Structure formats: C-alpha cells, structure tokens
Amino acid sequence: VLLQASGGGLVQAGGSLRLSCAPSGLTSRSIAMAWFRQAPGKEREYVAGFSRTGGYTYYADSVKGRFTISRDNAKRTVFLQMNSLKPEDTAVYYCAVGPRTITSELRSTRGYEYWGQGTLVTVSS
C-alpha cells in the first residue's frame, strides 16, 4: 500500500493550502481515512478524518471551522482544505488509512495501518 501525499508548502498566516492523498494498492472498499500532523518536538496529533463508512467526519477542536476534509470516492483520494492558517498549524502533515479502524480509535494513531510520507506545512507570521 502506498500513500502519496502532496500540497504542503510555505504560506503566510491567514492563507490557505490544500493537501491531497491518494492511496494505492488497497483492496478494501471500506477504509477510514485521516490526516494527522506532527510539529517539531511534539507528538503526532489527529487533525481530521472519515470513518470507514464515510458516515462520520471528525475534526480536532483546534481546526474546526478552518479546515475541511473531503474525499473523492471514485479516485479514493482524500483532501484537506486548510483556511485561515496560523503559525501553530506549522507541522508535517500525514495522511493515514485504516481498513479495520474501529470507531474508538478513529482519532488515534493506533487505528491506522498505512501512512503517507508526510508533507511539510509552514505558516509564517
């Protein structure tokens, strides 16, 4: 399984970026998809994601109202639209997928089997 994440870069505070992630090699049609991020010196944290059925969408409190996760089911691609970016959003962003993710672990790194290589988002003040 390969996850190709892209869209990171340098942006000024208040700006926007759109991340995308396209998994390949997955045979399961029901997968949880999520974005996590990791800032220097900090633990990896959950940002946003979909449950396996796609019926539930979750956001971290720190990004609610600013970030929007979406998916293209035909292309099995997940997107993260990030608006009103803040310097504290600076991190490496990782996409993750889980064919067997259970609800209680949707926001945990333990819930995901496959990870992308990460894309760096830098927000300048």
MOCOR-V263606 format. One record per pair of residues at least 4 apart in sequence whose ideal C-beta (glycine too) atoms are under 8 Angstrom apart, sorted by sequence separation. I is the first residue (numbers start at 1). J is the second residue. D is the distance in Angstrom with one decimal. If there is no record, write none. Layout:
i	j	d
I	J	D
I	J	D
//
This chain:
i	j	d
11	15	3.9
38	42	6.4
50	54	5.1
51	55	5.9
59	63	5.6
60	64	7.3
63	67	4.0
72	76	7.3
85	89	5.1
101	105	5.9
102	106	7.7
107	111	7.6
11	16	7.1
26	31	6.3
38	43	7.0
51	56	4.1
59	64	4.7
71	76	7.9
72	77	4.6
101	106	6.0
105	110	5.4
106	111	5.8
11	17	5.6
38	44	4.2
50	56	7.0
51	57	7.8
71	77	6.7
72	78	7.9
105	111	3.2
37	44	7.1
38	45	7.2
50	57	5.7
51	58	7.8
71	78	4.8
72	79	7.5
82	89	6.9
98	105	8.0
9	17	6.2
23	31	7.6
36	44	5.1
37	45	6.1
49	57	7.4
50	58	8.0
59	67	6.5
70	78	7.4
71	79	7.0
8	17	6.9
36	45	6.3
48	57	7.2
49	58	5.6
69	78	6.7
70	79	4.9
102	111	6.8
7	17	6.0
23	33	7.8
36	46	5.6
37	47	5.3
48	58	6.5
59	69	7.4
69	79	6.9
101	111	4.3
7	18	5.3
8	19	6.6
36	47	5.9
48	59	4.8
69	80	5.5
70	81	7.1
101	112	6.3
7	19	4.0
21	33	7.5
34	46	6.7
35	47	4.4
46	58	7.7
47	59	7.4
48	60	6.8
57	69	6.2
68	80	7.5
69	81	7.8
6	19	7.1
7	20	5.4
34	47	7.4
35	48	5.3
47	60	5.4
67	80	6.1
68	81	4.5
80	93	7.2
96	109	7.5
98	111	5.3
100	113	7.1
5	19	6.5
6	20	5.6
21	35	7.6
34	48	6.7
35	49	6.5
46	60	5.6
67	81	6.7
98	112	4.3
99	113	6.7
5	20	7.1
6	21	7.7
34	49	2.8
45	60	6.8
48	63	6.5
67	82	5.1
68	83	7.8
97	112	6.4
98	113	5.4
5	21	4.5
19	35	6.9
33	49	6.0
34	50	7.2
47	63	5.8
66	82	6.8
67	83	7.2
96	112	3.7
97	113	7.2
98	114	7.4
4	21	6.8
32	49	6.4
33	50	5.1
54	71	6.9
66	83	5.3
78	95	6.3
97	114	4.9
3	21	5.7
4	22	5.1
32	50	6.3
66	84	4.6
96	114	6.6
3	22	7.4
4	23	7.9
32	51	5.8
48	67	5.8
50	69	6.8
54	73	7.5
63	82	7.7
66	85	7.6
96	115	5.1
3	23	5.0
4	24	7.3
32	52	4.7
47	67	6.7
48	68	7.9
49	69	6.5
95	115	7.4
96	116	7.2
2	23	7.1
3	24	7.9
31	52	6.0
48	69	4.1
50	71	6.2
94	115	5.6
95	116	4.3
1	23	6.3
2	24	5.0
30	52	4.7
94	116	5.6
1	24	7.2
2	25	5.6
30	53	6.5
94	117	7.9
1	25	4.3
94	118	4.8
1	26	5.6
93	118	6.6
62	88	7.7
63	89	7.7
92	118	4.2
93	119	5.4
92	119	7.0
93	120	7.7
50	78	7.3
92	120	5.3
93	121	5.5
91	120	7.9
92	121	7.6
91	121	6.2
90	121	6.3
48	80	6.4
89	121	6.4
90	122	5.2
47	80	7.1
90	123	5.0
35	69	6.7
89	123	5.1
88	123	7.8
85	121	7.7
87	123	5.0
86	123	6.1
87	124	7.0
33	71	6.4
85	123	4.6
87	125	4.7
82	121	7.3
35	78	7.5
33	78	4.4
35	80	4.9
47	93	7.1
52	98	7.4
49	96	7.9
52	99	7.7
56	103	7.9
60	107	7.9
58	106	6.0
39	88	7.9
42	91	7.9
52	101	5.9
58	107	6.3
26	76	7.3
44	94	7.0
51	101	7.6
56	106	7.7
39	90	6.3
37	89	7.8
39	91	4.2
51	103	6.6
22	75	6.7
23	76	6.0
38	91	5.6
39	92	8.0
22	76	6.7
37	91	3.8
38	92	5.3
22	77	4.5
37	92	6.6
51	106	6.1
21	77	6.7
37	93	4.8
38	94	7.1
20	77	5.9
21	78	5.0
36	93	7.3
37	94	7.0
49	106	6.2
20	78	7.3
21	79	7.7
35	93	5.9
36	94	4.9
49	107	7.5
20	79	5.1
35	94	7.0
19	79	6.7
20	80	7.8
35	95	5.7
36	96	6.1
18	79	6.2
19	80	4.2
34	95	7.2
35	96	7.6
46	107	4.3
18	80	7.0
33	95	7.1
34	96	5.1
46	108	7.3
18	81	5.1
19	82	7.0
33	96	7.4
34	97	7.7
46	109	7.9
18	82	7.1
33	97	5.2
34	98	7.8
16	81	7.2
17	82	5.0
32	97	6.7
33	98	8.0
44	109	5.7
16	82	6.2
31	97	5.0
32	98	4.4
16	83	4.7
31	98	6.4
32	99	7.9
16	84	7.7
17	85	6.7
31	99	5.0
16	85	6.7
30	99	7.1
32	101	3.7
14	84	6.1
15	85	5.4
31	101	7.7
14	85	6.7
26	97	6.8
28	99	3.9
13	85	6.3
23	95	7.8
34	106	7.1
7	80	7.8
13	86	5.9
26	99	6.7
34	107	7.9
36	109	6.6
11	85	5.7
13	87	5.9
19	93	5.8
21	95	3.3
23	97	5.2
32	106	6.2
19	95	7.5
34	112	6.5
32	111	6.8
32	112	7.1
38	118	7.8
8	92	8.0
37	121	7.6
8	93	6.3
5	93	7.1
26	114	7.7
5	94	7.0
5	95	4.8
23	114	6.8
3	95	5.4
3	96	7.6
3	97	6.7
21	116	5.6
1	97	7.5
19	119	6.2
19	121	7.7
17	121	6.2
15	123	7.4
11	121	7.6
13	123	5.7
3	114	5.9
5	116	3.9
8	119	3.4
9	120	7.8
11	122	7.3
12	123	7.3
13	124	6.6
1	113	7.8
3	115	6.5
4	116	6.8
5	117	6.5
7	119	6.2
8	120	4.8
9	121	7.0
10	122	4.7
11	123	5.7
12	124	5.4
13	125	5.3
1	114	4.5
3	116	3.5
5	118	6.7
6	119	6.1
8	121	4.8
9	122	7.3
10	123	8.0
11	124	7.4
3	117	7.5
5	119	4.8
8	122	8.0
10	124	6.7
//
